[in-house]
Amino acid sequence: MNTGLSPIWREACQRNRNAIPQLAWLAELRDSALGILAERGLPDSRQEEWRYTSLTGYIQRGAAYLADQGAAAVTSTPGAEDTGGEPQLVLRDGILQRPISGALALPAGVEVHSLREIGAELRARAVVLLAGNKAPDDARTLAALNLALLSDGLYLRSTVAADTPPPPLHLRLTSSGTVMAQPRLLIELAPGSRLSVVIEHRGAAGAVTNAVTQIRCGAGSHLDFLRIQDLPADALLTETTHIELDRDATLSATSLDFGGHLVRQDFSVALNGPGATTTIHGAFVVDGHRHIDNHTTIDHRAPDTNSREIFHGLAAGHGRGVFNGRIVVQPGAVRTVSALNSRNLLLASTAEIDTKPELEIFTDDVRCSHGATTGQLDANSLFYLRTRGLGPDEARQALITAFLHATLALIAPEELTVRVAARLQSRLEALDGAAG
């Protein structure tokens, strides 16, 4: 296991500590983050949770950017971002862009602040989120790196009544491909409120990003969460997302990976209060020599909590996918109901998917299950479609599409489903042609 932090990373973190006067209130938290990094170092494949994913190229590119940019990285100023006219909140290289692009009108009851601009009262709330990260240990090192190096961030709070859901709020995280981006999102849902969030990763060639999202859902709140990763073919991304649900809170989450060269996502949900419920759907597509690794943890910490998770993976060419899904039922979390399923499809003998569903149960009176399947396209199904007049390529495409489109079924609202389905179809058509 790595110990310590190499000089270039340590110097960058120390240099960043006081580089932005508007973020001086983060100094103590930055010191704590640097202590974690000094003790643990950055992850490597000798650690069990990283055995399938090497960050060597990611660390080398990130270090090169840090060496080139010096102090300039933390003093860059916000600018305009082209979103094609679509209303979005944009963080470019981790910095909230002003003016907000696309003439975005925030719904009543939704407030958004740059971490550089928030006042004392909201700073206190932000500190609670930043200091209260209870993500799994293996994900905390990269979260600490983000805190030590961030130049800005976004704090978002919703007090919208649950019976009047607002339209989806689009957050675009972009990387210029010249710095190591460190976007940080802090999101709070007030008790009884509702919010729909779409987080989309985009970037230029050479992008390297270390993103962290922390969300707290108050009692009786409802969050619809959609994450779309559509980075360039050479992009590198690590992402840590931690969501906490209070009593009777509901989370419906969908995660989609279409792009990137190396992507590692650590996604964790803590069900802290009785009645908390989460449904998680995910899908990833890997081909060429791309590598996508999804690690998820659902932590049942209270009685009468429910979770359901299904991840679909598709691999072609020399692509490699990794899925590690973990369900933990803590002592006292009686009457927990939880199900985890990993379904994977290999389109070439050179492709690989490693899947590992896990259950850790520390109490009685629960109903929990997990399973995983990995296989190829069903020959009988292909034959059946051929007998109905489809050509071999059409039959194959139809089965691949049906396999992954199950993930889109719960995306709300409907216009988002249509948009994402079109992007997925475009990706599959390119894949189909490449896979042969």
C-alpha positions in Angstrom: 0.0 0.0 0.0 1.2 3.5 -0.8 2.3 5.6 2.1 3.0 9.3 2.0 2.5 11.8 -0.8 5.1 12.7 -3.5 6.6 16.2 -3.3 4.9 17.6 -6.4 1.4 16.7 -5.0 2.3 17.9 -1.5 3.7 21.2 -2.7 0.6 21.8 -4.9 -1.7 21.2 -1.9 0.3 23.5 0.4 0.5 26.2 -2.3 -3.2 26.0 -2.8 -4.1 26.4 0.9 -4.0 30.2 0.9 -3.9 31.0 -2.8 -7.6 32.1 -3.0 -8.5 34.6 -0.3 -12.3 33.9 -0.8 -11.6 30.3 0.3 -9.5 31.1 3.4 -12.3 29.6 5.5 -11.3 26.2 4.1 -7.8 26.4 5.5 -8.4 24.1 8.5 -10.3 21.5 6.4 -7.5 21.6 3.8 -4.9 20.9 6.6 -7.0 17.9 7.6 -7.2 16.7 4.0 -3.4 17.0 3.6 -2.9 15.0 6.7 -5.0 12.1 5.2 -3.0 12.3 2.0 0.3 12.4 3.9 -0.7 9.3 5.8 -2.3 7.2 3.0 -0.9 8.5 -0.3 -2.8 8.1 -3.5 -4.5 4.7 -4.3 -2.6 2.0 -6.1 -3.5 -1.5 -7.4 -1.9 -3.2 -4.4 -5.0 -2.1 -2.4 -7.8 -4.6 -2.5 -10.4 -2.0 -3.7 -8.1 -0.9 -6.5 -6.8 -4.3 -7.6 -8.4 -4.1 -11.1 -7.7 -0.4 -11.7 -4.3 1.3 -11.9 -4.0 5.0 -11.6 -0.4 5.2 -12.8 -1.3 7.1 -16.0 -3.8 9.3 -14.2 -1.2 10.3 -11.5 1.4 11.0 -14.1 -0.8 13.2 -16.2 -2.1 15.0 -13.1 1.4 15.6 -11.8 2.5 16.9 -15.2 -0.4 19.4 -15.2 0.5 20.5 -11.7 4.1 21.0 -12.6 3.2 23.1 -15.7 0.5 25.3 -14.1 2.2 26.3 -10.9 0.1 28.8 -9.0 -1.9 29.8 -12.1 -4.3 26.9 -11.6 -5.9 28.3 -8.5 -6.1 31.9 -9.7 -7.9 31.4 -13.0 -11.0 33.5 -13.4 -14.5 32.3 -14.3 -15.5 32.9 -17.9 -18.4 32.1 -20.3 -19.1 28.6 -21.3 -20.9 27.5 -24.5 -23.7 25.0 -23.8 -25.4 25.3 -27.1 -28.1 27.6 -25.6 -29.3 24.9 -23.1 -29.8 26.3 -19.6 -27.1 24.8 -17.4 -24.9 25.5 -14.4 -21.3 25.0 -15.5 -18.2 24.3 -13.5 -15.2 24.6 -15.8 -12.0 23.2 -14.3 -14.0 23.2 -11.0 -14.9 26.9 -11.1 -18.5 28.0 -11.3 -19.0 30.1 -14.5 -20.5 33.5 -14.5 -22.9 34.6 -15.9 -24.9 31.4 -15.6 -25.1 30.1 -19.1 -28.3 29.7 -21.1 -30.2 32.3 -19.2 -31.0 29.7 -16.5 -33.8 30.7 -14.3 -33.6 28.9 -11.0 -36.9 27.5 -9.7 -38.3 29.2 -6.7 -37.0 27.4 -3.6 -33.6 26.5 -5.2 -30.5 28.5 -4.4 -27.0 28.1 -5.9 -23.8 29.6 -4.6 -20.1 29.5 -5.5 -18.0 28.5 -2.6 -16.0 31.6 -3.2 -19.1 33.8 -2.6 -21.2 32.3 0.2 -21.7 34.1 3.5 -20.9 33.0 7.0 -24.2 31.2 7.6 -24.0 29.1 4.5 -20.3 28.5 5.1 -21.2 26.8 8.3 -23.6 24.5 6.5 -21.0 23.8 3.8 -18.4 22.9 6.5 -20.8 20.4 8.0 -21.1 18.7 4.6 -17.4 18.9 3.9 -16.3 17.6 7.3 -19.1 15.0 7.6 -18.1 12.8 4.7 -18.8 9.3 5.7 -17.9 7.7 2.4 -16.2 4.3 2.5 -12.5 4.6 3.5 -11.2 3.6 0.1 -12.9 6.6 -1.5 -11.8 9.2 1.0 -8.2 9.7 -0.2 -9.3 11.2 -3.6 -12.0 13.3 -1.8 -9.2 14.7 0.4 -7.1 15.4 -2.7 -10.1 17.3 -4.2 -10.5 19.4 -1.0 -6.8 20.2 -0.9 -6.6 21.3 -4.5 -10.1 22.8 -5.3 -10.3 26.3 -6.6 -14.1 26.7 -6.2 -17.2 24.6 -5.8 -21.0 24.8 -5.9 -23.4 24.8 -2.9 -27.0 24.0 -3.9 -30.0 23.9 -1.6 -33.6 23.0 -2.3 -36.7 23.9 -0.2 -39.1 23.1 -3.0 -42.2 21.2 -1.7 -42.2 17.5 -2.6 -45.7 17.8 -4.2 -44.5 20.5 -6.7 -41.3 19.0 -8.2 -39.2 21.5 -10.2 -37.8 20.8 -13.7 -34.4 19.0 -13.7 -31.4 21.2 -12.9 -28.5 20.5 -15.3 -25.0 20.7 -13.9 -22.2 20.4 -16.4 -18.7 19.6 -15.2 -16.1 20.3 -17.9 -12.3 20.1 -18.1 -10.2 22.2 -20.4 -7.6 19.5 -20.7 -4.8 21.8 -19.5 -5.3 21.5 -15.7 -6.3 18.8 -13.3 -9.9 19.8 -12.6 -11.3 19.4 -9.0 -15.0 20.1 -9.2 -16.9 19.9 -5.8 -20.6 19.8 -5.5 -22.4 20.2 -2.1 -26.2 19.6 -2.3 -28.8 19.8 0.5 -32.5 18.9 0.3 -34.5 20.4 3.1 -37.0 18.1 5.0 -40.0 17.5 2.8 -38.4 19.0 -0.3 -37.7 17.6 -3.8 -35.0 18.1 -6.4 -34.1 16.6 -9.8 -30.4 16.9 -10.7 -28.6 15.9 -13.9 -24.8 15.9 -13.6 -23.0 15.6 -17.0 -19.2 15.2 -17.4 -17.7 16.7 -20.5 -14.2 17.8 -21.5 -11.5 18.5 -24.0 -8.9 16.1 -25.2 -6.4 15.4 -22.4 -9.0 16.0 -19.7 -8.1 14.7 -16.2 -10.7 15.2 -13.5 -11.1 14.4 -9.8 -14.8 15.1 -9.0 -16.5 14.9 -5.6 -20.2 15.3 -4.9 -21.8 15.2 -1.4 -25.5 15.2 -0.9 -27.7 15.3 2.2 -31.4 14.5 1.8 -33.5 15.7 4.8 -36.4 13.8 6.3 -39.2 13.0 3.7 -37.3 14.5 0.8 -37.0 13.1 -2.7 -34.0 13.3 -5.0 -34.0 12.2 -8.7 -30.3 11.9 -9.6 -28.9 11.3 -13.1 -25.2 11.1 -13.9 -23.9 11.0 -17.5 -20.2 10.6 -18.3 -19.5 11.3 -21.9 -15.8 12.3 -21.9 -13.3 12.2 -24.8 -11.7 8.9 -25.6 -8.4 9.9 -23.9 -10.0 11.4 -20.8 -9.2 10.3 -17.2 -11.8 10.6 -14.4 -12.0 9.7 -10.8 -15.3 10.5 -9.1 -16.5 10.2 -5.5 -20.2 10.6 -4.7 -21.7 10.2 -1.2 -25.4 10.6 -0.5 -27.1 10.5 3.0 -30.8 9.8 3.4 -32.6 10.8 6.6 -35.9 9.3 7.7 -38.4 8.5 4.9 -36.1 10.2 2.3 -36.1 8.7 -1.2 -33.3 8.5 -3.8 -33.8 7.4 -7.4 -30.4 7.4 -9.1 -29.1 6.5 -12.6 -25.5 6.4 -13.6 -24.4 6.1 -17.3 -20.8 5.8 -18.7 -20.4 6.3 -22.4 -16.9 7.7 -22.8 -13.5 8.2 -21.2 -10.3 6.2 -21.3 -10.0 5.5 -17.6 -13.0 6.1 -15.3 -13.3 5.1 -11.7 -16.5 6.0 -9.8 -17.1 5.4 -6.1 -20.8 5.9 -5.4 -22.1 5.4 -1.8 -25.5 5.8 -0.2 -26.1 5.8 3.6 -29.7 5.1 4.7 -29.6 6.9 8.1 -33.2 6.9 9.1 -36.2 4.5 9.2 -38.2 4.4 6.0 -35.3 5.6 3.8 -35.4 4.1 0.3 -33.0 4.1 -2.7 -33.2 2.7 -6.2 -30.0 2.7 -8.3 -29.6 1.8 -11.9 -26.4 1.9 -13.9 -24.9 1.1 -17.3 -21.5 1.3 -18.8 -20.2 0.6 -22.3 -16.5 -0.1 -22.9 -14.7 -0.9 -26.1 -11.2 -0.3 -27.7 -8.8 -0.3 -24.7 -11.1 1.7 -22.4 -11.4 0.9 -18.7 -14.5 1.8 -16.5 -14.7 0.8 -12.9 -17.8 1.3 -10.8 -17.7 0.7 -7.0 -21.0 1.2 -5.1 -21.8 0.9 -1.5 -25.3 0.9 0.1 -25.1 1.2 3.8 -28.3 0.4 5.8 -27.9 2.1 9.1 -31.5 2.2 10.4 -34.4 -0.3 10.6 -37.1 -0.5 7.9 -34.9 0.7 5.0 -35.0 -0.5 1.4 -32.6 -0.6 -1.5 -32.6 -2.0 -5.0 -29.7 -1.8 -7.4 -29.2 -3.1 -10.9 -26.0 -2.4 -13.1 -25.7 -3.4 -16.7 -22.3 -3.6 -18.4 -21.3 -4.1 -22.0 -17.8 -4.8 -23.3 -16.4 -5.1 -26.8 -12.9 -5.0 -28.4 -10.3 -5.0 -25.6 -12.5 -3.0 -23.3 -12.5 -3.8 -19.6 -15.4 -3.1 -17.2 -15.4 -3.5 -13.4 -18.3 -3.5 -11.0 -18.1 -4.0 -7.3 -21.4 -3.6 -5.5 -21.6 -3.8 -1.8 -24.5 -3.9 0.6 -23.9 -3.4 4.3 -26.7 -4.0 6.9 -25.5 -2.5 10.2 -26.4 -3.9 13.7 -30.0 -2.9 14.5 -31.0 -2.3 10.9 -33.8 -4.9 11.2 -36.4 -5.4 8.5 -34.0 -4.2 5.8 -35.0 -5.2 2.3 -32.2 -5.1 -0.3 -31.4 -6.5 -3.7 -28.4 -6.2 -5.9 -27.9 -7.5 -9.4 -25.1 -7.1 -11.9 -25.8 -8.1 -15.5 -23.0 -8.1 -18.1 -22.7 -8.8 -21.8 -19.4 -9.6 -23.7 -19.3 -8.9 -27.4 -15.8 -10.1 -28.0 -13.5 -12.8 -26.6 -10.9 -10.1 -25.9 -13.2 -8.0 -23.8 -13.4 -8.4 -20.0 -15.8 -7.6 -17.2 -15.0 -8.3 -13.5 -18.0 -8.2 -11.3 -18.2 -8.7 -7.5 -21.5 -8.3 -5.6 -21.1 -8.3 -1.8 -23.4 -8.6 1.2 -22.3 -7.8 4.8 -25.2 -8.4 7.2 -24.8 -7.8 11.0 -28.3 -8.3 12.2 -31.3 -10.7 11.8 -34.7 -10.2 10.3 -33.7 -9.0 6.9 -34.4 -9.9 3.3 -31.3 -9.4 1.2 -30.1 -10.9 -2.1 -27.4 -10.4 -4.7 -26.4 -12.0 -8.0 -24.3 -11.5 -11.1 -24.4 -12.8 -14.7 -21.9 -12.4 -17.5 -22.5 -13.9 -21.0 -22.8 -13.4 -24.7 -25.7 -12.6 -27.0 -28.2 -15.5 -26.9 -28.0 -17.6 -30.1 -31.6 -18.6 -29.9 -32.8 -15.0 -29.6 -30.6 -14.0 -32.6 -32.1 -16.9 -34.6 -35.6 -15.9 -33.7 -35.1 -12.3 -34.8 -33.5 -13.6 -38.1 -36.6 -15.7 -38.7 -38.7 -12.5 -38.4 -36.8 -10.8 -41.2 -34.0 -9.0 -39.5 -30.5 -9.2 -40.9 -27.6 -10.4 -38.7 -26.4 -6.9 -37.8 -30.0 -5.7 -37.2 -30.7 -8.6 -34.9 -27.6 -8.1 -33.0 -28.2 -4.4 -32.6 -31.8 -5.0 -31.4 -30.6 -7.4 -28.6 -27.8 -5.0 -27.5 -30.2 -2.1 -27.4 -32.8 -4.0 -25.4 -30.2 -5.1 -22.9 -29.1 -1.6 -22.0 -32.4 0.3 -22.4 -33.7 -1.4 -19.3 -31.5 1.0 -17.4 -33.3 4.1 -18.8 -36.8 3.0 -17.7 -36.8 4.9 -14.5 -35.3 8.2 -15.7 -37.7 11.1 -15.1 -39.0 13.2 -16.6 -39.7 11.6 -20.0 -37.9 14.2 -22.1 -34.7 13.2 -20.3 -35.3 9.6 -21.1 -35.7 10.4 -24.8 -32.5 12.5 -24.9 -30.4 9.9 -23.1 -31.8 7.1 -25.2 -30.8 8.9 -28.4 -27.2 9.4 -27.0 -27.1 5.7 -26.0 -28.3 4.6 -29.4 -25.7 6.7 -31.2 -23.0 5.1 -28.9 -24.2 1.6 -29.6 -24.3 2.1 -33.3 -20.7 3.2 -33.3 -19.9 0.3 -31.0 -21.7 -2.2 -33.3 -19.7 -1.0 -36.3 -16.4 -1.3 -34.4 -17.2 -4.6 -32.8 -18.1 -6.4 -36.0 
